[in-house]
Amino acid sequence: MVQEKNPPLNPVRRITVQGSVVNIFLTLVKLGAGIGGQSSAMIADAVHSLSDFATDLVVLLAVSISQKPRDEDHNYGHGKFETLGTLIIGGSLLAVGLGLIFSAAQSILVVLQGGVLPTPGWIAFGAAVVSVGVKEALFQVTRRVGRRLRNQMLQANAWHHRSDALSSVAAMAGIGGAILLGPSFAILDPLAGLGVSAVICWVAWRILRGCLAELAETSVDPQVRQQILTIVEKVDGVADPHNLRARWVGSELALDIHIRVAGTMTVDAGHVIATEVEQELRQSFGDKTMTNIHVEPSK
């Protein structure tokens, strides 16, 4: 059999590599436009795009580790590395948001103390427009892939793209206002940046909250729990599914559940039913779903 010399990238790696190329391009464009257009907001936005590139590298590293097969040291696989990668993304997003708040507050303080902020040039405005369109498109594509694969790390990275688009919206509004309305309105830039930075911090907290819950072995949410019970109850021969315990290991589901079957049933027949339950769960939650099904006789 002839092996492929260049096997195709899996969807997570492919979209992340594409995003990293875009982020490097935007970083260079924004940095050049910020320096050439004398826009501190655009220079800060370039730093934000650079942080996106850094998180792309984290995603690629975490994916390569999390997709390793189960071994003696990791009986439940390496999915927690995916959670760890998401935690790093959320933390970096929070750091970016707080940094942008500090930067905006400094600019506002300059104006309140009687200072004048420099009026940026049109090249900086153009770079912001390009960034908004590109990063919003990247957000939509990345989030769609992340939802389809139930990959929380990819969805977190998508929100990092969205935060970059939002910061570019703030830069665009501030730069455009300063150019059209004159130096007296240059404070519009940091004011808009302050509001968007608060949104970025809120998104980062949502990401971090989910990661911390998973690392603390928090159970799946009630909707997923009910979905599991409904699937199990529909299997012919199953009665009274109970003692359900379920949690996420990265993007993979691990669960333990007890089911009752007819007391007169043979061990072999009970095993067939348990296997069907397992197959139904894997069909709904993925082939790597980890199940432990305990069969009991009906009372």
N, C-alpha and C positions, 0 to 999 in steps of 0.2 A: 504493500500500500504506500502511495506517495504522500508524504506529509506536506501541508501547506507551509511555504517558507514564511509567510506573513499572515498568521491567523488574525481574523478580525477582532477588534477591541470589543469588550462587552459594553452594553449601553452606558453604564455608569462611567467607565473610563473614557469612552468616546466623547460624551457630552462635556466631561470635565476638562479633557485635553482641548477641546474646541473653545471652552470658556477661558482657559488659561492663555491661549493665543490671543483672544480678543482683549483680555485684561492687560497683557503686555503692550499691545497696540494702543489701547486707550491711555495707559499710563504715560507713554511717550508723547502722544498727541496732546494730552492735557497739560503735561509738564511744559512742553514747548509753547503751547498757547498761553499758559499762565505766566510764564516768564516774558514772552513777547508782548502779551496784552496787559502786563502789570496787574494781574488779578490774583490776590491772595486766596480768594475763594476757589479759583481754578487750580492753584497749586495744591491746596488742601484736598481738592477732589482727586487730583492725580495720586496723592498718597493713599486715598481710599481705594482707588483702583489697584494700586500696588498691594494693598492688604488683601484684596480679592484674589490676586494671583497667588499670594502666600497660602491662603486657605485652599486654593485649588491643589496645591502641592500636598497639603495635609490630607485632602480627600483621596488623592491618588495613592498615597502611602497607606492610609487606613483601609482602602478597598483591597489593595494587594495583600494585606495581612488578614483582613476579615474573611476573605474568600478561600483561605487555606482549608483543607479538609480537617475534620476532627482527628485528634490524636490522643495519646495517652495522657498528656498534660492538659488538654482542652477537650473534655468529653462532650461538651455542648457547643463545640466549634469556637471560632474566633470572632463571633459577632459583636462582642463587647468592644472590640477595637473600633468598630463602626460608631458605637456610642461615644467612645473616647474622642474620635475624630469630630463628631458633631459637637461635643463639649468644647473642643478647641475653637471650632468655628464660631460658636455662640460667644465664647469668651473674647475672641478677637473682634467680633462685631460690637460687643459692648464697649471694648476699649476704644474702637474707632468712634463710636457714638459719643463717649465721654470726652475724647480728644477734640471732636468737632464742637461740642458744647463749650469747652474751655477756649478754643480759638475764636468762636463767635462772640463769647462774652468779653474777651480781650478787645476785639474790634469795637464792640458797642461801648465799652468803657472809654476808649480813645475819643469817640464822638462826644460822649457825655462830659468829658473833661475839656471839651472845646477843640479837639483835634479834627483834622480833615483826612478822610480816607481817600486814597488815590482812585481816580476814575479809570476803570478798565477799558480795554479796547474791544472792537468787534470780533477779533479772532478768538478771544476767550468765550464770547457769547456763542459763536459758531461751534466751538469744541463742546460746550455744554449741550447744545441741541443734538449733536451727533451722539454724545454719550447717553442721553436720555433714551433715544430710539434704540440704540444697540443693546443697552443693558436691560431695557424692559423686554425686548425680544428674547434675550438670553434667559431672563427670569422665567418667562412663560414656558419656554422649551424645557429648561432644566426642571422646573416644578412638575411639568407633565410627566417626564420620565421618572422622577422621584416618586410621584403618586402611583404610577403604574407598577413600579417595582417595590412599592411599600418601603422605600429607602429614606429614612429620616435624615441621614447625613446629606444626601443629595438635595432634599427639600430645604434643609438649613442653608446649604450653599446657594440655592435659588434665592432665598431671602437676602443673602448677602449681595447678590446681583441687584435685587430690587432696592436695597438700601443705597447702592451706588447710583442707581437711576434717580432716587429721591434726592440725594445730595446734589446731583447734577441739575435737578429741577430748581432747587434752592439757589444754586449758583447762577443758573440761567435767569431766574427772576431778579436776583440781586444785581447781576451784571447788566441786564437789560434796563432795569430801573435806574441804575446809576448813569448809564450812557444817555438814556432818553430824557431823564428829569434833571440831570446835572449833579455836581458834587454834593449838594445839600441833601440828596436822597441816597447817598452811598451807604447809609446805615441799613437800607433795605436788604442788602446782601447778608450781613451777619444776623439780622432778625429772622429772615427766612431760614437760614442755616440752623438757628437755634431750635426752631420748631421741628424741622426735619430730623435733627440730631436726637430730639426727644423720642420721635417715632422709631428711630433706629435702635435706641436703647430698649424700648418696649418690645420690639421684635426679638432682640437678643435675649431678653429675660424669658420670653415664651419658649425659645429654643433651649435655654439653659434649664428651665424648670422641667421640661420633658426629659432631658438627659439625666438630671439628678434623680428624678423619679425612677427611671429605669435602672440606674446604677444602685439604687436603694432596693431593687427587686420589688418595686410596686406592681400590683396586679394590673392586668389589662383593664381598659375602661369598660363600663357596664354594657355598652353596645356590642363590643367584641365578645364579651362573656355570654350575652344572650344569643349572639350569632352561633357560637360554639354549641350551646345547649340545643338550639333549634336543629342544627345539622345532625347532632347525635340522636335526638329524639325521632328523626325521620327515618333512621335506619331500621329496617324490618327486624323485629325480634328484640329490640332494645326497650327497656322500661326503666323509668326513674333514674336518669343520669344525675349523679350527685358528687359531692366532694371535689368539685372542679377547682383546680389551681392552675393558673396560666400567667405567663409573663413573656415579655419580649427579650430576645437575645439578639441585639442588633435589629435586623429586619426579619428575623426568623422567630416563629412562635414555638414556645415550649410549654406543654401542658400535661397535667395528670388528671384523670377522671375515673370515677367508678360507674359502672353500668350494671343493671340487673337483667338476667335472661331467665327463661323457664328452668325451674329446678330439675326437671326430668331430662334436660338437654345433655348430650354427651360433651365431654371436654373438647372434642374435635369440632363439634357444631358451634360451641361457644367461641372457640378460637376463630372460626370463619366469620362470625358476627363482629368480633373485635377488630379483625383485619379490615372488614368493610367500613367500620367506623373510622379507622385510621386512614383509609384511602379517601373517604369523603372529606375528612379534615384537610388532608394534603391537597386535594383538588381545590379547596376554597382558599387555603392560606399558603400554598406553595409546597413543592416537593421536599423541601428541607425542614418542614414542620416536624418537631420532635414530640412524640406522643407516648404516654404511659397509661394504658387502659387496664383497669382492674375489673375483672368479671365476677359478679356475685349472683347467687341463685335468688329468684324472686321469693318474697315471703308469702 
